[in-house]
Amino acid sequence: MTRECPPPAPGPGAPLSGSVLAEAAVVFAVVLSIHATVWDRYSWCAVALAVQAFYVQYKWDRLLQQGSAVFQFRVSANSGLLPASMVMPLLGLVMKERCQAAGNPFFERFGIVVAATGMAVALFSSVLALGITRPVPTNTCVISGLAGGVIIYIMKHSLSVGEVIEVLEVLLIFVYLNMILLYLLPRSFTPGEALLVLGGISFVLNQLIKRSLTVVESQGDPVDFFLLVVVVGVVLMGIFFSTLFVFMDSGTWASSIFFHIMTCVLGLGVVLPWLHRLIRRNPLIWLFQFLFQTDTRIYLLAYWSLLATLACLVVLYQNAKRSSSESKKHQAPTIARKYFHFIVVATYIPGIIFDRPLLYVAATVCLAVFIFLEYVRYFRIKPLGHTLRSLLSLFLDERDSGPLILTHIYLLLGMSLPIWLVPRPCTQKGSLGGARALVPYAGVLAVGVGDTVASIFGSTMGEIRWPGTKKTFEGTMTSIFAQIISVALILIFDSGVDLNYSYAWILGSISTVSLLEAYTTQIDNLLLPLYLLILLMA
């Protein structure tokens, strides 16, 4: 969101602010809704995790305010530990419940592993905060200890030895990624955002290693392997170059040439052979045949190319306005920033309706391109590094307080995660019915429509403020109304969507996520689609 700057985190000894309590109330409403739907020992673990995360979040906020945290986190928001801690556990719970109902034991167990992994990384973040808080918060330690003990006991008696090892592997990767990336990228994340992003990357990396070691038995879709390899490849590339450029100036022509050569070496010598091992065919030939397999795909690619050109023209036009402006600190207005949301909505809706596998692969390619261009900008790689710095600085906001510009990447992730996380039903013959039919549209509804409309109407027409924030009641109401209209349009144009009279649950889900948008200070482009996805799957 870019409507208003959120209030600062509470100082030492201060009571929790109204916005933090309201955000916590919305998250607890989601947790209790999922608990009522699932109602098993794992959902009780989720409730216990939410309670301890609520208490520990206050300790994180105090550490950030005092500047006592181990790493430098983003300071324009609270810690966000509670909403971030619950994403992976709740996602695993609803995945387990749906696959259990569909009779798919493999993905049912996978959902349990996802939930257990999310709880493990959340508990680690809590232990880290409690370990560096002085004086030691005795009451919070007792609550966290009891919740952690219950979770560990239940998971110990529910997971197989192999699943426990898998959870510990992800936790180990998460710890190392925290130490490396939070050191290299100060002020780029809040503790909650770091938990969510690095926890997801750790899980993806572990899945890729696991599938690479068992490639003989793997019978996966090449599209799924493509996403795993691309995500891990660009992350490892970033760590490699960040470490390398500590010892050399990245802005020289020699360093830039070396960067491009090493990118080709890593891409052609590591990423492509890795993907070839997994899919058992030439990755470039497979990708070419996949992209141009049907006329529909050719038309979609041509249409998306036009939209990408339009987005580039918007960037150039806004920078031309800045050049002609007398103010050197000219920033793009809120409406100009939301042009990109409209363009992304126009990109994703045809892909979801006509060819979701193509959208899956195209979004993966776009993610790789976005991250690569961010490397070029961050390291000042010639010849485009300085140009990208100048062009993108126009669209900075308070969330881009670190060395990286991540908001456009978060927008892409928010729109794509519902497609990547639920690419198909739990059974080959099954289908997503009821509210679950809207799962692929979770990013479009929450970010593309809801967040955009709330921002535009809230900043131009809003007068009644939500308590504790500068966000407006009018913005939230118009956001809910716009998403309801969007659902009606989806029913008209997508014949595959059958809501099966689940309108009340859909309205409640949209309203809950819109309230979360009004109160959260985290990256809403990433958080809101995940919560809407969880509620729609439930």
PyMOL commands that set and color helices and strands:
alter all, ss='L'
color gray80, all
select helices_A, chain A and resi 18-38+41-66+81-85+87-101+105-132+138-156+161-184+191-213+222-244+253-279+283-291+295-324+334-354+356-378+385-395+407-421+434-460+473-493+503-519+524-537
alter helices_A, ss='H'
color red, helices_A
deselect
rebuild
show_as cartoon
